Amino acid sequence: MPEIVAHGRKPDVMACGYCHLPNGQGRPENASLAGLPAGYIVQQIADFKSGLRKSSDPAFLPAAAMITHETKANEKEIQAAARYFSGLKPKPWIRVVETKTVPRTHVAGWMLVPSDPGGTEPIGRRIIETPVNLEQTEMRNDASGFIAYVPVGSIRKGKALVAAGSAGKTIPCAICHGPELKGLGNVPSIAGRSPSYIVRQLYDIQSGARAGIDDQLMKPVTAKLTLDDMVSIAAYLASLHP
């Protein structure tokens, strides 16, 4: 593991592995980097640095931290981190469950965690992605993954949107992301990714918060998607083997 991933460089650059974890699988509030093309990772840092990639919500701290801290990494550090994460093999990390009711949760540490006292509530049209074991997740144990509760029927609807574009609403994802949605050339894999992350990126591309070269190609793809469509697409993609 490169020094920049393990410990960062004080006082400017945070350790990449603190947020994205040593195994590169990441958490709902950030991105899974394991197995992504190194060139793609390098380009995203460049986009954060140039202002072409940001969050639709200016108060979203994880994206702000990327812009404030990680863009201060030098070229050697960026290349080392990109090679490291690209060389990791993604693994099943998120268990997707279709349900009508979910545990009550609240936001803490930029993710949803179970509330105390507990109880349940209707899921509505939300995705509720939460740690399987909160204590282990907060200790940055990269052997402890997540569970994502999604609306009933969303996986089937998402599959239709991903596979065929569903009556001209979008285009089949496999055209760019490969037949198994595990990436094609410098285009990233989207199979088995955090559904929270996928929805954020679709929304950010649609809103123009992400405006890099590759994002411009995605702009017409996302133009007609509703938030409900995004939830369904994310639920289906998260259910796939990475």
Secondary structure, 3 states (H helix, E strand, C coil): CCHHHHCCECCCECCHHHHHCCCCCCCCCCCCCCCCCHHHHHHHHHHHHHCCECCCCCCCHHHHHHHHCHHHCCHHHHHHHHHHHHCCCCCCCEEEEEECEEECEEEECCEEEECCCCCEEECCCCCEEEECCHHHHHCCCCCCCEEEEEECCHHHHHHHHHHHCCCCCCCCCHHHHCCCCCCECCECCCCCCCHHHHHHHHHHHHHCCECCHHHHHHHHHHCCCCHHHHHHHHHHHHCCCC
